[in-house]
């Protein structure tokens, strides 16, 4: 069975990430969960403007 969670290495400016972690903590989230929420909002906004993004069932 495939693991539902994808692991991805993110390379980002250290100072920017420190600030991002501050925002995440302010929102009561870990940095990982804050990234996940950001991605969900961004994809939802994109799909609202351009329609649903097709995915392969195997990739879920």
Contact map, one row per residue, 1 for C-alpha under 8 A:
111000000000000000000000000000000000000000000000000000000000
111100000000000000000000000000000000000000000000000000000000
111111000000000000000000000000000000000000000000000000000000
011111000000000000000000000000000000000000000000000000000001
001111100000000000000000000000000000000000000000000000000000
001111110000000000000000000000000000000000000000000000000000
000011111000000000000000000000000000000000000000000000000000
000001111100000000000000000000000000000000000000000000000000
000000111110000000000000000000000000000000000000000000000000
000000011111000000000000000000000000000000000000000000000000
000000001111100000000000000000000000000000000000000000000000
000000000111110110000000000000000000000000000000000000000000
000000000011111110000000000000000000000000000000000000000000
000000000001111111000000000000000000000000000000000000000000
000000000000111111100000000000000000000000000000000000000000
000000000001111111110000000000000000000000000000000000000000
000000000001111111111000000000000000000000000000000000000000
000000000000011111111100000000000000000000000000000000000000
000000000000001111111110000000000000000000000000000000000000
000000000000000111111111000000100000000000000000000000000000
000000000000000011111111100001100000000000000000000000000000
000000000000000001111111110000000000000000000000000000000000
000000000000000000111111111000000000000000000000000000000000
000000000000000000011111111111101100000000000000000000000000
000000000000000000001111111111100000000000000000000000000000
000000000000000000000111111110000000000000000000000000000000
000000000000000000000011111110000000000000000000000000000000
000000000000000000000001111111000000000000000000000000000000
000000000000000000000001111111111100000000000000000000000000
000000000000000000001001100111111100000000000000000000000000
000000000000000000011001100011111110000000000000000000000000
000000000000000000000000000011111111000000000000000000000000
000000000000000000000001000011111111100000000000000000000000
000000000000000000000001000011111111110000000000000000000000
000000000000000000000000000000111111111000000000000000000000
000000000000000000000000000000011111111100000000000000000000
000000000000000000000000000000001111111110000000000000000000
000000000000000000000000000000000111111111000000000000000000
000000000000000000000000000000000011111111100000000000000000
000000000000000000000000000000000001111111110000000000000000
000000000000000000000000000000000000111111111000000000000000
000000000000000000000000000000000000011111111100000000000000
000000000000000000000000000000000000001111111110000000000000
000000000000000000000000000000000000000111111111000000000000
000000000000000000000000000000000000000011111111100000000000
000000000000000000000000000000000000000001111111111000000000
000000000000000000000000000000000000000000111111111110000000
000000000000000000000000000000000000000000011111111100000000
000000000000000000000000000000000000000000001111111000000000
000000000000000000000000000000000000000000000111111100000000
000000000000000000000000000000000000000000000111111110000000
000000000000000000000000000000000000000000000011011111000000
000000000000000000000000000000000000000000000010001111100000
000000000000000000000000000000000000000000000000000111110000
000000000000000000000000000000000000000000000000000011111010
000000000000000000000000000000000000000000000000000001111111
000000000000000000000000000000000000000000000000000000111111
000000000000000000000000000000000000000000000000000000011111
000000000000000000000000000000000000000000000000000000111111
000100000000000000000000000000000000000000000000000000011111
